[in-house]
Amino acid sequence: MNKYVRLGIVGVVVLGLAGLGIKTFMPHENPELKDTSQNAKGKKDQGKALNVRAVILSEQSLTDGIFVSGSLVPDEEVGLSFETSGKITDIFFREGTHVAKGQLLAKINDAPLQAELRKKQAQLKLMNDRLYRAKALLAKEAVSKESFQEAEANLAALKAEIDGVKAQIAQTELRAPFAGTIGLRQVSAGAFATTATTIATLTKTSPLKVEFSVPERYAGTLAQGTPLTFTAEGDLTPRMAEVYASDSRVDPETRTYTIRAIYANKDGKLVPGRYVNVNLTTKKYDRTLAVPSEAIVSEMGIDKVFIYKNGVAEPAKITKGLRTDAQVQVLRGLSIGDTVITSGTMQLRQGQKVIVSIKK
């Protein structure tokens, strides 16, 4: 073997042995010591004080309110139709206008009935004369009482027939059953109308009804006269209404209870069918305790808050009551003057050091 090759092999072996020795004698990091160092750091961090916000509890008033959607319903509304069939001869109303109660709106052909009425009215004069003569003869005993009673009955029957014809003529006239706004007409003069033909819709828009549904727990608790406010879609002006009626039962499918309130609508700006948002106060609680909703921590079905005591946070189990948009009523677990922490609650543990900033 070549002398230079032997020297190269020897050199490689020597270098390998030297590297192994250096690695063996170098100091190694102890994993246990490392973990201990990290634990100490964690404990040190846990010992740091956490900056939090807090409130001092005092008695206050809370109101139990309902915020639901509803709709405007007309006070009265009816689809107008004739009581008899016939050809429409006249339409007297203008669409979209206000009409008075009893106003004539449309007419169907009554010519045959008018002729019948004139015929019977002509017979009426003759019957009156016959009764007058029979009465005079009866006084002279020139006619029997039976003949007089027959003449009297014939006159009464004729009057009843005349009343019947007049009633039939009245059925050919379409009149407004109440004052209101009449909508778009569905027929024209010359059309043949039956009792099922809708001529137009008449709606009474003053006052209006506000109809909405509330959860079943409020069933039977909203008394007549309870005030509420509502706003119409696209109009943020709050308007006042008053509960006047409620349904007789809870809807078994939706588990809701339907309520109706009355709104005067004197300016006529609102119309039936509009969507509204209803705000209703159901009950007021005086001199009660409440905490901001963000202060409550729920764990495994238990509600608690953290109270600031002697520089540290201490948990307190509570029993909740009414919940509003921002606050929750506390029935048990807290007292007046307690300092309740409202921020950083997810980082808090029992005995955690805190620095509080009291919210005014």
ZAMARGU-4260 file (C-alpha; in steps of 0.2 Angstrom, whole numbers, plus 5000, padded with zeros to 4 digits):
<rodrens>
0) 5000/5000/5000 | 5006/5017/4996 | 5014/5026/5010 | 5004/5042/5007 | 4987/5032/5007
5) 4992/5024/5024 | 4996/5041/5031 | 4979/5048/5025 | 4969/5034/5034 | 4978/5036/5050
10) 4974/5055/5050 | 4956/5052/5047 | 4955/5039/5062 | 4964/5051/5073 | 4953/5066/5069
15) 4937/5055/5073 | 4944/5049/5090 | 4948/5067/5094 | 4930/5073/5090 | 4922/5059/5100
20) 4932/5064/5115 | 4927/5082/5114 | 4909/5078/5114 | 4910/5066/5128 | 4919/5078/5140
25) 4908/5093/5135 | 4895/5099/5149 | 4876/5094/5145 | 4861/5104/5149 | 4850/5095/5162
30) 4831/5094/5156 | 4825/5093/5174 | 4834/5110/5178 | 4827/5117/5162 | 4809/5112/5167
35) 4812/5119/5185 | 4817/5136/5178 | 4802/5137/5167 | 4790/5133/5181 | 4798/5146/5192
40) 4796/5158/5178 | 4777/5153/5177 | 4775/5155/5195 | 4783/5172/5194 | 4771/5178/5180
45) 4757/5171/5191 | 4762/5182/5205 | 4761/5198/5194 | 4747/5209/5198 | 4734/5211/5184
50) 4726/5227/5179 | 4707/5226/5179 | 4691/5237/5180 | 4678/5235/5193 | 4662/5242/5199
55) 4656/5245/5217 | 4638/5237/5219 | 4624/5248/5225 | 4605/5247/5224 | 4597/5252/5208
60) 4581/5250/5197 | 4579/5237/5183 | 4565/5235/5171 | 4560/5219/5162 | 4557/5224/5144
65) 4552/5215/5128 | 4559/5220/5111 | 4549/5211/5097 | 4544/5214/5080 | 4526/5216/5074
70) 4515/5223/5061 | 4501/5236/5059 | 4483/5230/5057 | 4468/5240/5052 | 4455/5244/5065
75) 4442/5238/5052 | 4444/5231/5035 | 4431/5223/5023 | 4430/5217/5005 | 4415/5226/4998
80) 4402/5216/4988 | 4384/5217/4983 | 4370/5207/4992 | 4363/5202/4975 | 4368/5199/4958
85) 4366/5211/4943 | 4374/5222/4930 | 4384/5236/4937 | 4377/5253/4931 | 4387/5266/4941
90) 4403/5267/4952 | 4403/5283/4962 | 4419/5282/4972 | 4437/5287/4967 | 4450/5275/4972
95) 4461/5279/4987 | 4450/5292/4994 | 4441/5293/5011 | 4423/5289/5011 | 4410/5292/5024
100) 4399/5279/5033 | 4383/5275/5022 | 4390/5284/5007 | 4384/5276/4990 | 4399/5268/4981
105) 4391/5258/4967 | 4375/5253/4959 | 4368/5238/4950 | 4353/5238/4938 | 4336/5239/4948
110) 4324/5244/4934 | 4313/5229/4936 | 4312/5232/4955 | 4308/5250/4953 | 4294/5245/4941
115) 4287/5233/4953 | 4288/5246/4967 | 4278/5258/4957 | 4265/5245/4953 | 4262/5241/4972
120) 4262/5259/4977 | 4248/5262/4965 | 4238/5247/4973 | 4242/5255/4990 | 4230/5270/4986
125) 4216/5258/4981 | 4218/5247/4997 | 4218/5262/5008 | 4201/5268/5000 | 4194/5251/5002
130) 4198/5250/5020 | 4191/5267/5023 | 4174/5262/5015 | 4174/5246/5024 | 4176/5255/5041
135) 4162/5267/5037 | 4150/5253/5032 | 4155/5244/5048 | 4150/5259/5058 | 4132/5258/5050
140) 4132/5239/5052 | 4131/5238/5033 | 4145/5226/5031 | 4151/5212/5042 | 4166/5214/5054
145) 4175/5199/5044 | 4174/5209/5028 | 4182/5224/5037 | 4196/5213/5044 | 4199/5206/5027
150) 4202/5223/5019 | 4213/5228/5034 | 4224/5212/5031 | 4225/5215/5013 | 4232/5233/5016
155) 4245/5226/5028 | 4250/5213/5016 | 4252/5225/5002 | 4263/5237/5013 | 4274/5222/5018
160) 4276/5218/4999 | 4281/5236/4996 | 4294/5235/5010 | 4301/5219/5003 | 4303/5227/4986
165) 4312/5242/4994 | 4324/5230/5003 | 4328/5222/4986 | 4332/5239/4979 | 4343/5243/4994
170) 4353/5227/4990 | 4357/5234/4973 | 4366/5248/4981 | 4383/5246/4988 | 4386/5258/5003
175) 4401/5260/5015 | 4398/5251/5031 | 4410/5263/5040 | 4421/5278/5037 | 4438/5274/5030
180) 4449/5274/5015 | 4443/5264/4999 | 4456/5255/4989 | 4458/5250/4971 | 4442/5244/4962
185) 4442/5227/4955 | 4427/5230/4942 | 4421/5242/4930 | 4403/5249/4926 | 4395/5236/4914
190) 4402/5221/4922 | 4390/5208/4930 | 4393/5206/4948 | 4388/5192/4960 | 4388/5191/4979
195) 4406/5184/4977 | 4412/5198/4967 | 4424/5210/4977 | 4421/5228/4971 | 4435/5236/4982
200) 4443/5235/4999 | 4437/5247/5013 | 4450/5250/5027 | 4448/5260/5043 | 4466/5267/5046
205) 4462/5278/5061 | 4465/5271/5074 | 4477/5257/5070 | 4481/5241/5079 | 4499/5235/5083
210) 4499/5216/5083 | 4514/5207/5090 | 4518/5190/5099 | 4528/5188/5115 | 4535/5172/5123
215) 4523/5162/5133 | 4530/5166/5150 | 4522/5183/5148 | 4504/5175/5144 | 4491/5183/5155
220) 4503/5196/5163 | 4501/5211/5151 | 4485/5220/5157 | 4474/5231/5147 | 4481/5248/5147
225) 4499/5243/5147 | 4509/5257/5138 | 4522/5253/5124 | 4532/5262/5111 | 4535/5256/5093
230) 4545/5262/5078 | 4540/5258/5060 | 4552/5252/5047 | 4562/5266/5039 | 4555/5278/5052
235) 4564/5280/5069 | 4551/5291/5077 | 4545/5283/5093 | 4526/5282/5094 | 4515/5277/5109
240) 4502/5264/5109 | 4492/5255/5123 | 4488/5236/5125 | 4469/5234/5123 | 4467/5215/5120
245) 4476/5198/5120 | 4473/5181/5113 | 4464/5168/5123 | 4477/5155/5122 | 4496/5152/5118
250) 4500/5146/5101 | 4505/5128/5103 | 4517/5128/5088 | 4527/5144/5091 | 4524/5145/5110
255) 4520/5163/5109 | 4506/5174/5115 | 4498/5187/5103 | 4495/5204/5109 | 4486/5219/5101
260) 4488/5238/5106 | 4479/5253/5099 | 4487/5268/5091 | 4477/5283/5087 | 4486/5287/5070
265) 4478/5304/5070 | 4490/5311/5057 | 4487/5296/5045 | 4505/5294/5041 | 4505/5275/5045
270) 4496/5262/5035 | 4491/5244/5039 | 4503/5231/5035 | 4519/5240/5040 | 4533/5231/5049
275) 4536/5238/5067 | 4548/5236/5081 | 4539/5235/5098 | 4547/5240/5115 | 4537/5235/5130
280) 4540/5236/5148 | 4533/5221/5158 | 4539/5224/5176 | 4550/5236/5186 | 4561/5230/5200
285) 4566/5243/5213 | 4581/5243/5225 | 4589/5227/5217 | 4607/5222/5214 | 4614/5220/5196
290) 4631/5217/5188 | 4637/5220/5170 | 4635/5205/5160 | 4653/5204/5156 | 4658/5201/5174
295) 4649/5184/5175 | 4659/5168/5172 | 4649/5152/5169 | 4658/5135/5172 | 4649/5119/5172
300) 4632/5127/5175 | 4638/5137/5189 | 4638/5156/5188 | 4651/5166/5197 | 4659/5183/5198
305) 4676/5189/5205 | 4676/5201/5220 | 4691/5212/5224 | 4696/5209/5242 | 4713/5214/5250
310) 4722/5216/5234 | 4717/5199/5226 | 4702/5192/5216 | 4690/5180/5225 | 4676/5170/5216
315) 4658/5172/5222 | 4644/5160/5217 | 4629/5170/5212 | 4610/5167/5207 | 4605/5176/5192
320) 4588/5185/5189 | 4582/5197/5176 | 4594/5200/5161 | 4594/5216/5151 | 4605/5222/5137
325) 4619/5226/5148 | 4616/5220/5165 | 4611/5205/5175 | 4601/5205/5191 | 4609/5196/5206
330) 4597/5188/5218 | 4609/5179/5229 | 4628/5179/5232 | 4633/5198/5233 | 4630/5212/5244
335) 4629/5231/5243 | 4647/5238/5243 | 4655/5223/5235 | 4668/5227/5222 | 4665/5216/5207
340) 4678/5214/5193 | 4672/5217/5176 | 4687/5215/5165 | 4700/5201/5162 | 4688/5188/5171
345) 4694/5174/5160 | 4712/5176/5166 | 4708/5177/5185 | 4710/5163/5197 | 4707/5163/5216
350) 4720/5173/5225 | 4726/5182/5209 | 4734/5199/5213 | 4724/5213/5204 | 4726/5232/5203
355) 4708/5239/5201 | 4702/5254/5192 | 4684/5258/5198 | 4671/5263/5185 | 4661/5278/5190
</rodrens>
